[in-house]
């Protein structure tokens, strides 16, 4: 009888150990990026060089793609805020670390002559991954070794309105995004999620491939395929941001990333999960034409377990 009790006790102990180990392994998460300790500004017109760090520990930066006039260096205000601004963009970093992006499309060009498409002005906040700078990138396993990828951030949409209609395409959106890199081919996949959309054509945004053939390579010098997929917040069962609303976002994006990688509409895309890692992330907003957008962001986290 004692042998039976001992055997049962051993089986129960083993079960508890396995259950506990499994629960802990699924619940412990690891960050892919360190939190912002300060901000550089990216000169996206000059080989992606960074300039004007807000402090010696700066490990993130402000990206200003297609800004007609580059941001000036940070100015510290009496209340402790720091501000960098130009004619079409103003970035404010508050004492509590919250970041505000103020974009306006007054007098923006309508066409990008170099790329032969509508002129898209992006203002994004992103962790440093460039060599030679203080980096925020901690590292990422391949997707096949992840159980969950949690994208967390708090965003406030302060203002969104049309300024004028000098461009046929007039629109703006707030977004969060991450970048996947293929460790075998070096191909890249941009995955972004629209949180809000304003446009002059009464369009309802839908998920779509904006680079389905890897044609994003035309925008960079490296001879690789660059894919781009635009998703929407309702895909995750959440409503779009409303003007004046603060929304705490927490999404497990891994199941959706798997769906995107297996989408047959992407031509030549490697479907092997064990070949892809998360290499970067960003959040912010983009505008085309006469649009005004102001948003605040805080508490970014991108983790896996």
C-alpha positions in Angstrom: 0.0 0.0 0.0 2.9 2.4 0.9 4.5 1.6 -2.5 1.3 2.6 -4.3 1.0 5.8 -2.3 4.7 6.7 -3.0 4.2 6.0 -6.7 1.1 8.2 -6.8 2.9 10.9 -4.9 5.8 10.7 -7.4 3.4 11.0 -10.4 1.6 14.0 -8.8 5.0 15.7 -8.1 6.1 15.1 -11.7 2.8 16.5 -13.1 3.0 19.6 -10.9 6.7 20.2 -12.0 5.8 19.8 -15.7 2.8 22.1 -15.3 4.7 24.7 -13.4 7.6 24.7 -15.9 5.3 25.0 -18.8 3.3 27.9 -17.2 6.5 29.7 -16.3 8.0 29.3 -19.8 4.9 30.7 -21.4 4.5 33.5 -18.9 8.0 34.9 -18.7 8.5 37.5 -21.5 11.7 39.0 -22.8 12.0 42.5 -24.3 13.3 42.9 -27.8 14.2 46.5 -27.3 15.4 48.6 -24.4 13.2 51.6 -23.4 14.1 55.0 -24.7 16.9 56.7 -22.6 17.1 59.6 -25.1 16.5 60.5 -28.7 18.7 61.3 -31.7 17.3 62.8 -35.0 17.7 60.9 -38.2 18.9 62.7 -41.3 17.1 60.5 -43.8 18.3 62.5 -46.7 22.0 61.8 -45.9 22.6 58.0 -45.7 20.4 57.7 -42.5 22.9 59.5 -40.3 21.9 60.5 -36.8 22.5 63.9 -35.3 21.7 66.0 -32.3 21.3 63.5 -29.4 19.1 64.7 -26.6 21.6 63.3 -24.1 24.7 61.0 -24.0 22.5 58.0 -23.3 20.2 58.5 -26.4 19.4 55.0 -27.8 16.2 55.9 -29.9 15.7 58.3 -32.8 13.1 60.4 -34.7 12.8 59.4 -38.3 11.5 62.1 -40.7 11.1 60.5 -44.1 10.4 63.1 -46.8 10.4 66.1 -44.4 11.0 69.0 -46.8 13.0 70.8 -44.1 15.0 68.7 -41.5 14.3 69.1 -37.9 16.5 71.5 -36.0 18.4 70.3 -32.9 16.6 69.9 -29.5 15.7 72.9 -27.5 15.1 72.6 -23.8 12.2 74.5 -22.4 11.9 75.9 -18.9 9.4 73.3 -17.9 11.8 70.5 -18.8 10.4 69.6 -22.1 12.7 69.2 -25.1 11.5 70.2 -28.6 12.8 69.7 -32.1 10.9 71.4 -35.0 10.8 72.4 -38.6 8.2 74.0 -40.8 6.1 70.7 -41.1 7.0 68.8 -38.0 7.4 69.4 -34.3 8.5 66.7 -31.8 8.1 67.2 -28.1 9.5 64.9 -25.4 7.9 65.6 -22.0 9.6 65.2 -18.6 7.6 61.9 -18.0 9.0 60.5 -21.2 5.8 60.8 -23.3 6.5 61.8 -26.9 4.3 64.1 -29.0 4.3 64.2 -32.8 2.8 67.2 -34.5 2.7 66.9 -38.4 1.2 69.4 -40.8 1.0 69.1 -44.5 0.9 72.8 -45.3 2.6 73.3 -48.7 3.8 69.7 -48.9 4.6 68.5 -52.4 1.9 66.3 -53.9 4.2 64.0 -56.0 7.5 62.3 -55.2 9.4 62.8 -58.4 12.2 60.4 -57.6 9.9 57.5 -56.8 7.1 58.5 -59.1 4.3 58.2 -56.5 2.3 60.4 -54.2 4.4 62.3 -51.7 4.3 60.5 -48.3 5.7 62.3 -45.2 6.4 60.0 -42.3 7.3 61.0 -38.7 8.2 57.9 -36.7 9.9 57.1 -33.4 12.1 54.0 -33.5 14.8 52.3 -31.4 18.4 52.6 -32.7 19.8 49.6 -34.6 22.5 51.5 -36.5 26.1 50.5 -35.9 28.2 53.2 -34.3 25.5 54.5 -32.0 24.0 53.5 -28.7 21.6 50.9 -29.7 18.3 49.8 -28.1 18.0 46.5 -29.9 18.4 43.6 -27.4 17.8 40.7 -29.9 15.1 38.4 -31.3 14.9 34.6 -31.7 13.3 33.3 -34.9 9.5 33.3 -35.1 9.3 29.6 -34.9 10.7 29.7 -31.4 8.2 32.2 -30.1 4.9 31.5 -28.4 3.7 35.1 -28.3 4.8 38.5 -29.5 3.2 41.3 -27.4 3.1 44.8 -28.9 2.2 47.3 -26.1 1.8 51.1 -26.3 -0.4 53.9 -25.1 -1.4 56.4 -27.7 -3.5 59.6 -27.6 -4.9 61.1 -30.8 -5.0 64.8 -29.9 -5.9 66.3 -33.3 -6.7 65.2 -36.8 -8.1 67.5 -39.5 -7.8 68.7 -43.1 -5.9 71.9 -43.7 -6.5 72.3 -47.4 -7.0 70.3 -50.6 -4.0 71.3 -52.6 -3.2 67.6 -53.3 -5.6 65.1 -55.0 -4.6 62.6 -52.4 -5.0 64.1 -49.0 -4.9 61.7 -46.0 -3.2 60.8 -42.8 -2.9 57.9 -40.4 -1.4 56.8 -37.0 0.3 53.5 -36.9 2.4 51.0 -35.0 4.8 48.7 -36.9 7.6 46.2 -36.7 10.1 44.9 -39.2 11.0 41.3 -39.9 14.4 40.3 -41.4 15.1 37.0 -43.1 18.4 35.7 -41.7 19.0 33.5 -44.8 18.3 36.0 -47.7 18.4 39.3 -45.8 14.9 40.1 -47.3 12.7 42.4 -45.2 9.0 42.6 -44.4 7.5 45.8 -43.0 4.3 45.0 -41.0 2.3 48.0 -39.8 -1.1 48.4 -38.2 -3.2 51.5 -38.8 -4.8 52.9 -35.7 -6.6 55.8 -37.3 -7.2 57.0 -40.9 -8.4 60.3 -42.3 -8.8 60.7 -46.0 -10.6 62.9 -48.6 -12.1 60.1 -50.5 -14.3 58.4 -47.9 -12.3 55.3 -48.1 -12.6 52.6 -45.4 -9.1 51.1 -44.9 -8.6 47.4 -45.4 -5.5 45.2 -45.0 -3.4 45.1 -48.1 0.1 44.5 -49.5 1.7 47.7 -50.6 4.8 45.8 -51.6 3.7 42.3 -52.6 6.5 41.4 -55.0 9.4 42.6 -52.8 9.6 45.8 -54.9 10.4 47.9 -51.9 14.0 47.3 -52.9 13.6 50.3 -55.2 13.8 52.6 -52.2 17.1 51.2 -50.9 20.5 50.3 -52.4 20.8 46.8 -51.0 19.8 44.1 -53.6 17.2 42.4 -51.5 13.5 42.0 -51.6 11.5 44.3 -49.4 7.8 43.5 -48.7 5.3 45.7 -47.0 1.9 44.8 -45.5 -0.6 47.3 -44.0 -3.0 46.0 -41.4 -5.8 47.7 -39.5 -6.6 47.8 -35.7 -10.1 46.2 -36.2 -8.3 43.0 -37.4 -7.5 42.5 -33.7 -11.1 43.3 -32.6 -10.4 46.8 -31.5 -12.0 50.0 -32.7 -10.0 52.8 -34.4 -8.7 55.7 -32.4 -11.1 58.6 -31.9 -10.0 62.2 -31.7 -9.3 63.1 -28.1 -9.1 59.4 -27.1 -6.3 57.7 -25.2 -6.0 54.0 -26.0 -3.9 51.4 -24.3 -2.9 48.8 -27.0 -1.7 45.3 -26.2 -1.7 42.9 -29.2 -0.3 39.5 -29.7 0.8 39.9 -33.3 2.4 36.5 -33.8 -0.6 34.7 -35.1 -1.2 37.5 -37.6 2.4 37.5 -38.7 2.2 33.8 -39.5 -0.9 34.5 -41.6 0.8 37.3 -43.5 3.9 35.2 -44.2 1.7 32.5 -45.6 -0.4 34.8 -47.8 -0.1 33.6 -51.4 -0.5 37.1 -52.7 3.1 37.8 -51.6 5.2 36.7 -54.6 8.5 35.1 -53.8 8.2 35.5 -50.0 10.0 32.9 -47.9 7.3 31.2 -45.7 9.7 29.5 -43.3 9.2 30.9 -39.8 12.6 29.7 -38.7 14.2 32.1 -41.1 12.6 35.3 -39.8 13.5 37.5 -36.8 12.1 40.8 -35.5 14.8 43.4 -36.4 13.2 46.7 -35.8 10.0 48.5 -34.7 8.5 52.0 -34.9 5.3 54.0 -34.3 4.1 57.4 -35.4 2.1 58.9 -38.3 2.2 59.7 -42.0 0.4 62.3 -44.0 -0.2 63.1 -47.7 -1.1 66.7 -48.6 -2.9 69.2 -46.4 -3.5 67.2 -43.2 -2.8 68.1 -39.5 -2.1 65.3 -37.1 -1.0 65.5 -33.4 -0.5 62.4 -31.3 1.1 61.4 -28.0 2.9 58.1 -27.3 4.2 56.3 -24.2 5.0 53.0 -22.6 6.2 51.1 -25.7 7.1 47.5 -25.2 7.7 44.7 -27.7 8.3 41.4 -26.0 8.2 37.6 -26.7 7.9 34.4 -24.8 
